[in-house]
Amino acid sequence: MSAATIVTPLSQGQPKRVMLLGGTGTIGRATARALVRRGHEVVCFVRGRADRDGTPGPSQSAGLPAEVIVRHGDVTDPQSLARDGFRGERFDALASCLASRTGVPKDAWAIDHQAHMDALQAARAADVGQMVLLSAICVQKPLLAFQQAKLAFETKLVASGLTYSIVRPTAFFKSLSGQVDRVKAGKPFLIFGDGAITSCKPISDHDLADYLADCLDDARRRNRVLPIGGPGDAITPREQGEHLFKLLGRKARFSRVPVRLLDAIVLGLGTLGRFAPSLAEKAELARIGRYYATESMLVLDPVTGVYDAAATPSTGTETLFDFYERLLAGEASVDRGDHAVF
Ligand SMILES: NC(=O)c1ccc[n+]([C@@H]2O[C@H](COP(=O)([O-])OP(=O)(O)OC[C@H]3O[C@@H](n4cnc5c(N)ncnc54)[C@H](OP(=O)(O)O)[C@@H]3O)[C@@H](O)[C@H]2O)c1
C-alpha cells in the first residue's frame, strides 16, 4: 500500500463572486470564513429563523463573517432562489454546504437532491460556470436514502456541463465528539463490536472549509470527485476512546454494544414503519446509526470492497486528538446540530 496522498495548499487566484448555500451549517460557516479569507465576495442564501424552527428572531447570520452578504429566502422554491438569491446578478461560482438536517428520506430528497437541482438550474440561468459541492464519502456505498439523494444530484451535476468539484469528506470532528461529556462524567466509552470494525480519517471544519474554498482556484480539483480526510493515520472508535481516557489520566473503560442489537432495532422499526410513517422515519435513523457503526469513512476499493486508508487523501493540520484536548480544556465546543448521527 502506498502512503496516503497529502494535499498541498495552493496559490491564490483572482477574487470571485460566490453564491454559498447552507452557509448557516457547521461546514457552511467555516466555508464562508475560508472564502472571505481568500478575498472572495460571498453571498449566503439562508432561510429565516422562523422558517427553520418556527421561532421568531433575528436573521441567521450568527457565526458568519461581517463581510458576507446574507440574503433570505426559500431554497426549496425555485422562484425564491432566482428572485431572492441570485437576483439576476452575476456570480462566478455556486458553492453548497446545504444538507438535510434529518437525513430522513423526504427531507433528503427535498434538500440534498431537489433543492440542489433547482439551485443548479438557477445558477445556469445566471451564467455561473462553476460549482463546488460538499458531499460525503459514504455515498460511494449508497445504502441510505440521503446517500442516494446526494448521489443522484452528483450525477446530474457531472452531466450539467458546469465545471464541478464534488468534495466527499470523511468524518467531521463533531460526529466523533459525542461521547466526550459522558466519558468526562465517569462513564465508559461505547463501542460497537470490538471498537475496531470501522475507521476514519477525521477532518476539522476549518481544514475542510479551506479545501472546499481552494477548489475554486485549483485546476487539479476541477471536474473531479474528491474524497478527502484529515491529517494522520486512520483511527478506530476504540482508539478514540483510548485517547480520551489517556487525556483524562484515567484507565480506559469500554461498553460493547452488539451490532446485532442495532439489527434488531432496524428490523423492528422497519416492520412497524410500514404501518406508521413516524416509525418509518425512526427506522431510517436506526439504519443510519447501523451504517456508521459498521462502515468505515475511507475510500472503498470498488474491486475488493475493502476500505483503504492509504487511498484516502489527507489535507490540513488539525487532528481529532488535538480537538479532544481543546474540548477537555474548555477551549473548543462541539456544534453537533440536529443530526448527531451523521
Ligand atoms: N458529520 C459528518 O461526519 C459528515 C462527514 C462527511 C460528510 N458529511 C456531510 O456533510 C453535510 C452536513 O454538513 P454540516 O454538518 O455542515 O451540515 P449542517 O450543520 O447540518 O448544516 C446544514 C445546512 O443546510 C441548511 N438546510 C438544511 N435544510 C434546509 C432547508 N429546508 N432550507 C434551507 N436550508 C436548509 C441548514 O440551514 P439551517 O441552519 O437554516 O437549518 C444549514 O445551513 C451532509 O451532507 C453530510 O452528509 C458529514
PDBQT file of the ligand as one rigid body, heavy atoms in Angstrom, charges set to zero:
ROOT
HETATM    1  N1  LIG A 401     -20.956  14.727  10.012  1.00  0.00    +0.000 N 
HETATM    2  C1  LIG A 401     -20.028  14.064   9.352  1.00  0.00    +0.000 C 
HETATM    3  O1  LIG A 401     -19.163  13.410   9.944  1.00  0.00    +0.000 OA
HETATM    4  C2  LIG A 401     -20.005  14.130   7.859  1.00  0.00    +0.000 A 
HETATM    5  C3  LIG A 401     -18.958  13.523   7.199  1.00  0.00    +0.000 A 
HETATM    6  C4  LIG A 401     -18.894  13.629   5.807  1.00  0.00    +0.000 A 
HETATM    7  C5  LIG A 401     -19.869  14.318   5.128  1.00  0.00    +0.000 A 
HETATM    8  N2  LIG A 401     -20.898  14.879   5.811  1.00  0.00    +0.000 N 
HETATM    9  C6  LIG A 401     -21.899  15.587   5.044  1.00  0.00    +0.000 C 
HETATM   10  O2  LIG A 401     -21.840  16.956   5.381  1.00  0.00    +0.000 OA
HETATM   11  C7  LIG A 401     -23.135  17.505   5.290  1.00  0.00    +0.000 C 
HETATM   12  C8  LIG A 401     -23.514  18.133   6.604  1.00  0.00    +0.000 C 
HETATM   13  O3  LIG A 401     -22.677  19.253   6.803  1.00  0.00    +0.000 OA
HETATM   14  P1  LIG A 401     -22.880  20.117   8.120  1.00  0.00    +0.000 P 
HETATM   15  O4  LIG A 401     -22.674  19.256   9.285  1.00  0.00    +0.000 OA
HETATM   16  O5  LIG A 401     -22.133  21.354   7.937  1.00  0.00    +0.000 OA
HETATM   17  O6  LIG A 401     -24.452  20.420   7.978  1.00  0.00    +0.000 OA
HETATM   18  P2  LIG A 401     -25.387  21.170   8.999  1.00  0.00    +0.000 P 
HETATM   19  O7  LIG A 401     -24.587  21.811  10.085  1.00  0.00    +0.000 OA
HETATM   20  O8  LIG A 401     -26.488  20.262   9.368  1.00  0.00    +0.000 OA
HETATM   21  O9  LIG A 401     -25.962  22.345   8.066  1.00  0.00    +0.000 OA
HETATM   22  C9  LIG A 401     -26.906  22.070   7.068  1.00  0.00    +0.000 C 
HETATM   23  C10 LIG A 401     -27.128  23.348   6.284  1.00  0.00    +0.000 C 
HETATM   24  O10 LIG A 401     -28.180  23.111   5.336  1.00  0.00    +0.000 OA
HETATM   25  C11 LIG A 401     -29.242  24.056   5.589  1.00  0.00    +0.000 C 
HETATM   26  N3  LIG A 401     -30.563  23.461   5.393  1.00  0.00    +0.000 N 
HETATM   27  C12 LIG A 401     -30.981  22.228   5.717  1.00  0.00    +0.000 A 
HETATM   28  N4  LIG A 401     -32.298  22.091   5.424  1.00  0.00    +0.000 NA
HETATM   29  C13 LIG A 401     -32.695  23.266   4.901  1.00  0.00    +0.000 A 
HETATM   30  C14 LIG A 401     -33.934  23.763   4.414  1.00  0.00    +0.000 A 
HETATM   31  N5  LIG A 401     -35.044  23.011   4.394  1.00  0.00    +0.000 N 
HETATM   32  N6  LIG A 401     -33.991  25.030   3.959  1.00  0.00    +0.000 NA
HETATM   33  C15 LIG A 401     -32.899  25.821   3.963  1.00  0.00    +0.000 A 
HETATM   34  N7  LIG A 401     -31.680  25.411   4.420  1.00  0.00    +0.000 NA
HETATM   35  C16 LIG A 401     -31.594  24.152   4.883  1.00  0.00    +0.000 A 
HETATM   36  C17 LIG A 401     -29.104  24.430   7.047  1.00  0.00    +0.000 C 
HETATM   37  O11 LIG A 401     -29.772  25.655   7.261  1.00  0.00    +0.000 OA
HETATM   38  P3  LIG A 401     -30.428  25.986   8.708  1.00  0.00    +0.000 P 
HETATM   39  O12 LIG A 401     -29.275  26.470   9.560  1.00  0.00    +0.000 OA
HETATM   40  O13 LIG A 401     -31.429  27.029   8.384  1.00  0.00    +0.000 OA
HETATM   41  O14 LIG A 401     -31.029  24.710   9.227  1.00  0.00    +0.000 OA
HETATM   42  C18 LIG A 401     -27.589  24.511   7.179  1.00  0.00    +0.000 C 
HETATM   43  O15 LIG A 401     -27.130  25.716   6.642  1.00  0.00    +0.000 OA
HETATM   44  C19 LIG A 401     -24.086  16.381   4.958  1.00  0.00    +0.000 C 
HETATM   45  O16 LIG A 401     -24.234  16.408   3.572  1.00  0.00    +0.000 OA
HETATM   46  C20 LIG A 401     -23.320  15.162   5.370  1.00  0.00    +0.000 C 
HETATM   47  O17 LIG A 401     -23.700  14.031   4.639  1.00  0.00    +0.000 OA
HETATM   48  C21 LIG A 401     -20.987  14.817   7.158  1.00  0.00    +0.000 A 
ENDROOT
TORSDOF 0
